[in-house]
């Protein structure tokens, strides 16, 4: 089986700040670092590191001439970059990231070359793939709809992480998506766009605000949102991540919660991309969705414990070693990867 990650590659400029800058505020950063990033690049590297040579992983997209080092990063991780187009008349996508003392981040994106995908690039990139292969997509490039249509027409499995979420998501052929991966904010935005005003008696607008601000919602509070997604997309395997509160799996009419692996967060920039890469690799290698989620949670806990985006994504060996540490009873809940049961309750069947 082969996996093609068709997405964005960015130059990430990360500013370390004591807190997120407020409106009208001028804030001095304590450091600035330039690294490889972009959701597409991050997920491609996560896929390749998780696969560890057991699957063919390729990346397709566009970069400017200033993005040559991004291709070096991808190749070093074992990703085939033959389907990347280098544009001489456009700069590479850029992300300006604030990373605060709590480990949280805010990101401003400039699409640049990422928004220059052409129908010809889509056709050429997908020409090598067929039934059983998988395409992994985000929402940082143009022509996502065309990639989904062509990939589904070739019999490929389609995995979509609709991030960043905007109105264009609702124009995509979502019925052709096999795996939908969202965080709690994207989940509420999607339900709102689908016309849902409330879920389980809870106001969607309030839920979106709580997710955005980090106000006290628990994993249990998000169960109704997870179930509502399952009702809307009954033929799709859905993963809804909740950061430190774990994730929900909605598949085959059931909804199950998988806990996070407690850790001390330093930088959460690549947490979701790491989870996505490890989860989808597990699926491609034949793991059950719940087993793949447990591995993905472990990998994400390692990624957030160190700075950077692509640089923070662990190797498969590191994830295995972390599992062995936990199995030996050596995990420490407030300092690193710690105990993680696969599911903290029986799966709930959707009505």
C-alpha positions as CSV (number, residue, x, y, z in Angstrom):
1,X,0.0,0.0,0.0
2,X,1.1,3.6,-0.7
3,X,0.1,6.8,0.9
4,X,0.2,10.2,-0.8
5,X,0.0,13.3,1.4
6,X,-1.2,16.1,-0.9
7,X,-0.9,19.4,1.0
8,X,1.0,22.4,2.3
9,X,4.7,23.0,3.0
10,X,5.5,26.1,5.0
11,X,8.4,28.0,6.4
12,X,7.5,28.3,10.1
13,X,8.8,31.4,12.0
14,X,8.1,30.6,15.7
15,X,8.2,33.4,18.2
16,X,8.5,32.5,21.9
17,X,6.4,34.9,24.0
18,X,5.2,35.0,27.6
19,X,1.6,35.2,26.5
20,X,-0.4,35.6,23.2
21,X,-0.2,39.2,22.0
22,X,-3.4,41.2,22.6
23,X,-5.1,43.7,20.4
24,X,-3.0,46.9,20.2
25,X,-0.2,45.3,22.2
26,X,3.5,45.3,21.3
27,X,5.2,42.3,22.8
28,X,8.9,41.4,22.9
29,X,9.6,37.8,21.9
30,X,12.3,36.0,23.8
31,X,13.4,34.0,20.8
32,X,12.6,33.3,17.2
33,X,13.3,30.1,15.3
34,X,12.8,29.2,11.6
35,X,11.8,25.6,10.9
36,X,10.0,23.4,8.4
37,X,6.3,23.2,8.8
38,X,2.9,23.2,7.1
39,X,0.1,20.7,7.9
40,X,0.9,18.7,4.7
41,X,4.6,18.5,5.4
42,X,4.1,17.7,9.1
43,X,1.6,14.9,8.3
44,X,3.8,13.5,5.5
45,X,6.8,13.3,8.0
46,X,4.5,11.8,10.7
47,X,3.3,9.2,8.2
48,X,6.8,8.3,7.1
49,X,8.2,8.1,10.6
50,X,5.3,6.0,11.8
51,X,5.7,3.7,8.8
52,X,9.4,3.3,9.3
53,X,9.9,1.9,5.8
54,X,6.9,-0.4,5.9
55,X,4.9,1.8,3.5
56,X,5.7,4.0,0.5
57,X,5.0,7.6,1.6
58,X,5.0,10.5,-0.9
59,X,4.3,14.2,-0.7
60,X,2.7,16.4,-3.4
61,X,2.3,20.2,-3.4
62,X,4.0,23.4,-4.4
63,X,6.9,25.4,-2.8
64,X,8.9,28.5,-3.9
65,X,12.6,28.5,-4.7
66,X,13.1,29.6,-1.0
67,X,11.6,26.3,0.2
68,X,14.4,23.9,-0.9
69,X,15.3,23.1,2.7
70,X,11.7,21.8,3.2
71,X,12.2,19.2,0.5
72,X,15.5,18.2,2.2
73,X,13.5,17.7,5.5
74,X,10.9,15.5,3.8
75,X,13.5,13.4,2.1
76,X,15.5,13.0,5.3
77,X,12.3,11.6,6.9
78,X,11.9,9.0,4.0
79,X,9.2,10.9,2.0
80,X,9.3,10.8,-1.8
81,X,9.2,14.4,-3.1
82,X,9.1,13.7,-6.8
83,X,5.5,15.0,-7.0
84,X,6.4,18.5,-5.6
85,X,6.4,21.4,-8.0
86,X,8.9,24.3,-7.3
87,X,7.7,27.7,-8.5
88,X,10.2,30.4,-9.3
89,X,7.6,33.2,-9.3
90,X,6.1,32.6,-5.8
91,X,7.4,32.4,-2.3
92,X,6.9,29.4,-0.1
93,X,3.9,29.4,2.3
94,X,4.7,31.1,5.6
95,X,3.5,30.6,9.1
96,X,4.0,33.1,11.9
97,X,3.6,31.3,15.2
98,X,3.3,32.6,18.7
99,X,4.3,29.9,21.3
100,X,3.6,31.0,24.9
101,X,5.0,29.8,28.3
102,X,2.0,27.4,28.7
103,X,3.0,25.6,25.5
104,X,-0.1,26.9,23.5
105,X,0.2,28.5,20.1
106,X,-1.5,30.9,17.7
107,X,-0.7,30.8,14.0
108,X,-1.1,33.2,11.1
109,X,-0.7,31.7,7.6
110,X,0.3,33.1,4.3
111,X,-0.6,30.5,1.6
112,X,2.0,31.5,-1.1
113,X,2.9,28.6,-3.3
114,X,0.5,26.3,-1.5
115,X,-2.4,28.1,-3.3
116,X,-0.9,27.5,-6.7
117,X,-1.9,23.8,-7.2
118,X,-3.0,23.2,-10.8
119,X,-5.3,20.5,-12.3
120,X,-2.3,19.2,-14.1
121,X,-0.3,18.7,-10.9
122,X,-3.3,16.9,-9.4
123,X,-3.6,14.6,-12.4
124,X,0.2,13.8,-12.5
125,X,0.4,13.3,-8.7
126,X,-2.4,10.8,-8.6
127,X,-1.5,8.9,-11.8
128,X,0.7,6.4,-9.8
129,X,-2.1,5.4,-7.4
130,X,-5.1,3.1,-7.4
131,X,-7.4,0.9,-5.3
132,X,-6.1,0.3,-1.8
133,X,-3.8,3.3,-1.7
134,X,-4.6,6.4,0.4
135,X,-4.5,10.1,-0.1
136,X,-4.2,12.4,2.9
137,X,-5.5,16.0,2.7
138,X,-5.8,19.2,4.7
139,X,-7.3,22.6,3.9
140,X,-4.1,24.7,3.3
141,X,-4.0,24.2,-0.5
142,X,-6.4,24.8,-3.3
143,X,-8.2,22.2,-5.5
144,X,-8.9,19.9,-2.5
145,X,-12.2,19.1,-4.1
146,X,-10.5,18.0,-7.3
147,X,-8.0,15.8,-5.4
148,X,-10.9,14.1,-3.5
149,X,-12.9,13.5,-6.7
150,X,-10.0,12.0,-8.7
151,X,-8.6,9.9,-5.8
152,X,-12.1,8.5,-5.0
153,X,-12.5,7.8,-8.8
154,X,-9.3,5.8,-8.6
155,X,-10.5,3.7,-5.8
156,X,-8.2,5.3,-3.2
157,X,-9.1,5.8,0.4
158,X,-9.5,9.5,1.2
159,X,-8.5,10.9,4.5
160,X,-9.4,14.6,5.2
161,X,-8.3,16.9,8.1
162,X,-10.4,20.0,7.3
163,X,-8.0,22.4,8.9
164,X,-8.0,25.3,8.9
165,X,-11.8,25.2,8.7
166,X,-13.5,27.7,6.5
167,X,-16.6,28.0,4.2
168,X,-14.8,26.1,1.4
169,X,-15.0,22.9,3.4
170,X,-18.8,22.7,2.7
171,X,-18.1,22.8,-1.0
172,X,-16.1,19.6,-0.8
173,X,-17.5,16.2,-1.7
174,X,-17.5,15.0,1.9
175,X,-19.5,11.9,1.0
176,X,-16.4,10.6,-0.7
177,X,-14.2,10.9,2.5
178,X,-13.4,7.7,4.3
179,X,-11.6,9.1,7.3
180,X,-12.5,12.5,8.7
181,X,-10.1,13.9,11.4
182,X,-11.1,17.0,13.3
183,X,-10.4,18.7,16.6
184,X,-13.1,19.9,18.9
185,X,-13.2,23.4,17.3
186,X,-13.4,22.0,13.8
187,X,-16.1,19.6,14.9
188,X,-18.3,22.4,16.2
189,X,-17.6,24.5,13.2
190,X,-18.6,21.7,10.9
191,X,-21.8,21.0,12.7
192,X,-22.7,24.7,12.7
193,X,-22.0,24.9,9.0
194,X,-24.3,21.9,8.5
195,X,-27.1,23.8,10.2
196,X,-27.0,22.4,13.7
197,X,-27.9,25.1,16.3
198,X,-27.5,22.8,19.3
199,X,-26.3,19.3,20.2
200,X,-27.7,17.3,23.1
201,X,-29.2,20.5,24.5
202,X,-25.9,22.3,24.3
203,X,-25.5,25.5,22.2
204,X,-23.1,25.1,19.3
205,X,-21.9,28.7,19.5
206,X,-21.1,28.3,23.2
207,X,-19.3,25.0,22.5
208,X,-17.2,26.6,19.8
209,X,-16.3,29.5,22.2
210,X,-15.4,27.1,25.0
211,X,-13.2,25.1,22.7
212,X,-11.5,28.2,21.4
213,X,-10.8,29.7,24.8
214,X,-10.0,26.5,26.6
215,X,-12.9,27.0,29.1
216,X,-13.8,24.1,31.3
217,X,-15.4,21.5,29.0
218,X,-14.6,17.9,29.7
219,X,-14.3,14.9,27.4
220,X,-17.7,13.9,28.5
221,X,-19.1,17.2,27.5
222,X,-17.9,16.6,23.9
223,X,-19.6,13.2,23.6
224,X,-22.8,14.7,22.2
225,X,-20.7,16.5,19.5
226,X,-19.0,13.3,18.6
227,X,-22.3,11.5,18.4
228,X,-23.8,14.3,16.2
229,X,-20.9,13.9,13.8
230,X,-21.5,10.2,13.6
231,X,-25.2,10.8,12.8
232,X,-24.2,13.2,10.0
233,X,-21.5,11.0,8.4
234,X,-22.6,7.5,9.0
235,X,-20.4,5.9,6.4
236,X,-17.2,7.7,7.5
237,X,-14.7,6.8,10.2
238,X,-14.4,10.0,12.3
239,X,-11.8,10.9,14.8
240,X,-12.4,13.9,17.0
241,X,-9.4,15.0,19.1
242,X,-9.6,16.9,22.4
243,X,-6.0,17.6,23.2
244,X,-5.3,16.6,26.8
245,X,-8.8,15.1,27.1
246,X,-8.1,12.4,24.5
247,X,-10.1,11.7,21.4
248,X,-13.4,10.2,20.2
249,X,-13.7,7.5,17.6
250,X,-17.0,7.3,15.7
251,X,-17.2,4.3,13.4
252,X,-19.8,1.8,12.4
253,X,-22.5,3.3,14.5
254,X,-20.5,3.3,17.7
255,X,-18.8,6.1,19.7
256,X,-15.8,5.4,21.9
257,X,-13.4,7.6,23.9
258,X,-9.7,7.0,24.0
259,X,-7.7,8.9,26.7
260,X,-4.7,11.1,26.0
261,X,-1.3,10.1,27.4
262,X,-0.5,12.7,30.1
263,X,2.6,14.7,29.5
264,X,4.1,18.1,30.2
265,X,3.4,20.3,27.1
266,X,6.1,22.5,25.7
267,X,4.8,23.2,22.2
268,X,1.5,21.8,20.8
269,X,2.1,23.0,17.2
270,X,2.4,19.5,15.6
271,X,0.2,17.5,18.1
272,X,-2.7,17.1,15.7
273,X,-0.5,16.4,12.6
274,X,1.5,13.8,14.6
275,X,-1.7,12.1,15.7
276,X,-3.1,12.1,12.2
277,X,0.1,10.6,10.7
278,X,0.4,7.8,13.2
279,X,-3.4,7.0,13.2
280,X,-3.6,6.7,9.4
281,X,-0.3,4.7,9.2
282,X,-1.8,2.3,11.8
283,X,-4.9,1.9,9.6
284,X,-2.8,1.4,6.5
285,X,-0.8,-1.3,8.3
286,X,-4.0,-3.2,9.3
287,X,-4.4,-2.1,12.9
288,X,-7.9,-1.6,14.3
289,X,-9.0,2.0,14.6
290,X,-8.8,1.9,18.4
291,X,-5.3,0.4,18.4
292,X,-4.2,3.0,15.9
293,X,-5.6,5.8,18.1
294,X,-3.7,4.5,21.1
295,X,-0.5,4.6,19.2
296,X,-1.3,8.0,17.8
297,X,-2.0,9.4,21.3
298,X,1.4,8.1,22.5
299,X,3.2,9.7,19.5
300,X,1.4,13.1,20.0
301,X,2.3,13.1,23.7
302,X,6.0,12.9,22.7
303,X,5.6,15.6,20.1
304,X,4.1,18.1,22.5
305,X,6.9,17.5,25.0
306,X,9.5,19.3,22.8
307,X,9.6,22.4,20.6
308,X,9.0,22.7,16.9
309,X,6.6,21.3,14.3
310,X,8.2,18.7,12.0
311,X,11.2,18.5,14.3
312,X,9.1,17.4,17.3
313,X,7.5,14.4,15.5
314,X,8.8,11.2,17.0
315,X,10.2,8.1,15.2
316,X,8.4,4.8,15.5
317,X,11.2,3.5,17.7
318,X,10.6,6.3,20.1
319,X,6.9,5.5,20.3
320,X,7.6,1.8,20.9
321,X,10.2,2.7,23.6
322,X,7.7,5.0,25.3
323,X,5.1,2.2,25.4
324,X,7.7,-0.1,26.9
325,X,8.5,2.4,29.6
326,X,4.8,2.6,30.5
327,X,4.5,-1.2,30.4
328,X,7.4,-1.3,32.9
329,X,5.5,1.1,35.2
330,X,8.1,3.9,34.8
331,X,5.8,6.5,33.3
332,X,5.5,9.8,35.2
333,X,2.2,11.6,34.7
334,X,3.3,15.2,35.1
335,X,6.7,14.9,33.4
336,X,6.4,12.7,30.3
337,X,4.5,10.0,28.6
338,X,2.4,8.1,31.1
339,X,-0.1,5.3,31.6
340,X,-2.7,5.0,28.8
341,X,-5.5,2.5,28.6
342,X,-6.9,2.0,25.1
343,X,-10.5,2.7,25.9
344,X,-11.9,4.1,29.2
345,X,-15.4,2.6,28.6
346,X,-17.5,0.5,26.4
347,X,-18.3,1.9,23.0
348,X,-21.7,3.6,22.9
349,X,-23.9,2.7,19.9
350,X,-25.5,5.5,18.1
351,X,-29.2,5.4,17.8
